[in-house]
Structures are given as C-alpha cells and as structure tokens.
Amino acid sequence: MSPLEKPDRPFGVYLVSLYFVVAGALETIQKVREWDGPLSLNPLADHSVWELGVHPLIYLLLAFLIWRFTAVGRLGALVYGYLILGTYAISGSIYLTYDGGVPMTVTPLFVSVAIYHVTALVPVILYLQPAHQKKVFHVSLLELLFETK
C-alpha cells in the first residue's frame, strides 16, 4: 500500500481509533485533576509534565497503528484491552469485597473514566478479535517503517 493510496477503511477502524484518542485525553485530564501538587519539569519527580505526555503518546501510537491497519496495532489494542478489563475487574472486585482499608482512592472522575473504558473496550475487543480481522490488519510495522516509494 503506497502512501498516496487511500485504503477503504471499515467503519470499525474509525471507532477503534477514536476510542484510543479519547482515552488518551481522558487519562491526562484525570491525572491533572487528581494531582494535588504543582506540575514539575523534572522527568523523575512526582507530578511531572513528562508523565502527562506519556499516556497520550501511547494511546495516539496505538490509534495510528490501528488507523494504518497494522497487525502490531491490532495485537497491541487487544493486549491493552484485555489488561485494562482484567485490571478493572480485579480491582473492582477487591474494592467491593474487602472490608478492611483498601489502599485505593476512588473518586467520581476515576469511576467515570473506568466506566468509559469498560463500556468502550468491550466492543473494541469484540471488533478486533475475530479471525477475519487478521486479514484486514495486514500491514506489518516493518512495512510501515521501511516503505519504499
């Protein structure tokens, strides 16, 4: 696929890419709103500006890879989706069943971001999971990086 060709993208690819763009923005907003201290320019300090930039970059990279139909993007999105859903399922069950002091801060913003992730990730995983999607996501990362013109 040359860079001048416009591939005929399925509608699901638009939605999956949109999920990752919105998720990156929500994660950054959540971090800024829940931090108490001022932002720092030191990359190793707490509340670092660099820490705020990492999440959107990871999400945008996954959105870009999915947008370009790469197998790496599909695999990365599936791994990310299963990890996030598993994390929310385990932490939610621990929070609801453990009577002692659970060292977890649950704010309304955290709950709303968690609800967004869970409700949006289930359709994303269902869209990316079937075997026929392997044919849609046919471009490898190496073909993207070393594309000849």
C-alpha positions as CSV (number, residue, x, y, z in Angstrom):
1,M,0.0,0.0,0.0
2,S,1.6,3.2,-1.1
3,P,1.2,6.4,0.9
4,L,-0.8,8.0,-1.9
5,E,-3.4,5.2,-1.9
6,K,-6.4,5.9,0.4
7,P,-7.4,2.5,1.8
8,D,-11.1,1.7,2.1
9,R,-11.3,1.6,5.9
10,P,-14.1,-0.2,7.6
11,F,-16.2,2.0,9.9
12,G,-15.0,0.0,13.0
13,V,-11.4,1.2,12.4
14,Y,-12.6,4.8,12.8
15,L,-14.4,3.9,16.0
16,V,-11.4,2.0,17.4
17,S,-9.0,4.8,16.6
18,L,-11.4,7.3,18.1
19,Y,-11.6,5.3,21.3
20,F,-7.8,5.5,21.8
21,V,-7.7,9.2,21.1
22,V,-10.5,9.9,23.6
23,A,-8.9,7.5,26.1
24,G,-5.6,9.3,26.0
25,A,-7.3,12.7,26.6
26,L,-9.4,11.3,29.4
27,E,-6.4,9.7,31.2
28,T,-4.4,13.0,31.0
29,I,-7.4,15.0,32.3
30,Q,-7.9,12.6,35.1
31,K,-4.2,12.8,36.2
32,V,-4.2,16.6,36.2
33,R,-7.5,16.9,38.1
34,E,-6.5,14.3,40.8
35,W,-3.0,15.7,41.4
36,D,-2.7,18.0,44.4
37,G,0.7,19.5,43.9
38,P,2.1,21.7,41.2
39,L,3.5,20.3,37.9
40,S,7.2,19.7,37.7
41,L,9.6,19.8,34.7
42,N,11.8,17.1,36.3
43,P,11.1,13.8,34.4
44,L,11.7,11.8,37.6
45,A,9.7,13.9,40.0
46,D,6.1,13.4,41.1
47,H,3.5,15.3,39.0
48,S,5.9,15.6,36.1
49,V,4.8,17.2,32.8
50,W,6.6,14.3,31.1
51,E,4.4,11.8,32.9
52,L,1.4,13.6,31.5
53,G,2.8,13.2,28.0
54,V,3.4,9.5,28.1
55,H,-0.2,8.3,28.2
56,P,-1.5,10.4,25.2
57,L,1.6,9.3,23.2
58,I,1.0,5.6,23.9
59,Y,-2.7,6.0,23.0
60,L,-2.0,8.0,19.9
61,L,0.6,5.5,18.8
62,L,-2.0,2.7,19.1
63,A,-4.6,4.8,17.3
64,F,-2.1,5.5,14.5
65,L,-1.1,1.8,14.1
66,I,-4.7,0.7,14.0
67,W,-5.5,3.5,11.5
68,R,-2.8,2.2,9.2
69,F,-4.1,-1.4,9.5
70,T,-1.0,-2.8,11.1
71,A,-1.0,-6.2,12.8
72,V,1.1,-4.7,15.6
73,G,-1.7,-2.1,16.3
74,R,-4.4,-4.8,16.4
75,L,-2.3,-7.0,18.7
76,G,-1.4,-4.0,20.9
77,A,-5.0,-3.0,21.2
78,L,-6.1,-6.5,22.1
79,V,-3.4,-6.9,24.8
80,Y,-4.2,-3.4,26.1
81,G,-7.9,-4.1,26.2
82,Y,-7.6,-7.4,28.0
83,L,-5.2,-5.9,30.5
84,I,-7.4,-2.9,31.3
85,L,-10.6,-5.0,31.5
86,G,-8.8,-7.5,33.8
87,T,-7.3,-4.7,35.9
88,Y,-10.7,-3.1,36.4
89,A,-12.4,-6.4,37.1
90,I,-9.9,-7.5,39.7
91,S,-9.6,-4.1,41.4
92,G,-13.3,-3.6,41.4
93,S,-13.9,-7.0,43.0
94,I,-11.3,-6.4,45.6
95,Y,-12.8,-3.0,46.4
96,L,-16.3,-4.3,46.7
97,T,-15.5,-7.5,48.7
98,Y,-12.6,-6.4,51.0
99,D,-13.9,-4.9,54.3
100,G,-10.6,-3.6,55.5
101,G,-9.0,-0.4,54.5
102,V,-8.3,-0.8,50.8
103,P,-5.4,1.5,49.7
104,M,-7.3,2.7,46.7
105,T,-8.6,6.1,46.0
106,V,-11.9,6.1,44.2
107,T,-13.1,9.4,43.0
108,P,-16.1,10.2,40.8
109,L,-13.7,11.1,38.0
110,F,-11.9,7.7,38.4
111,V,-15.3,5.9,38.3
112,S,-16.4,7.7,35.2
113,V,-13.1,7.0,33.3
114,A,-13.4,3.4,34.4
115,I,-17.0,3.2,33.1
116,Y,-15.8,4.7,29.8
117,H,-13.0,2.2,29.5
118,V,-15.2,-0.8,30.3
119,T,-18.1,0.1,28.1
120,A,-16.0,1.1,25.2
121,L,-13.4,-1.6,25.4
122,V,-15.8,-4.5,25.1
123,P,-17.0,-3.5,21.6
124,V,-13.4,-2.7,20.6
125,I,-12.2,-6.2,21.7
126,L,-15.2,-7.8,20.0
127,Y,-14.4,-5.9,16.8
128,L,-10.7,-6.8,16.8
129,Q,-10.9,-10.4,18.0
130,P,-12.4,-12.4,15.1
131,A,-10.0,-14.3,12.8
132,H,-11.2,-12.5,9.7
133,Q,-9.9,-9.2,11.2
134,K,-6.4,-10.6,10.7
135,K,-6.9,-10.1,7.0
136,V,-8.0,-6.5,7.5
137,F,-5.0,-5.6,9.6
138,H,-2.4,-6.9,7.1
139,V,0.3,-4.3,7.1
140,S,3.2,-5.1,9.3
141,L,5.2,-2.5,11.3
142,L,8.3,-3.2,9.2
143,E,6.4,-2.4,6.0
144,L,5.4,0.9,7.5
145,L,8.9,1.8,8.7
146,F,10.7,0.7,5.6
147,E,8.1,1.6,3.0
148,T,9.6,2.1,-0.5
149,K,8.3,4.9,-2.7
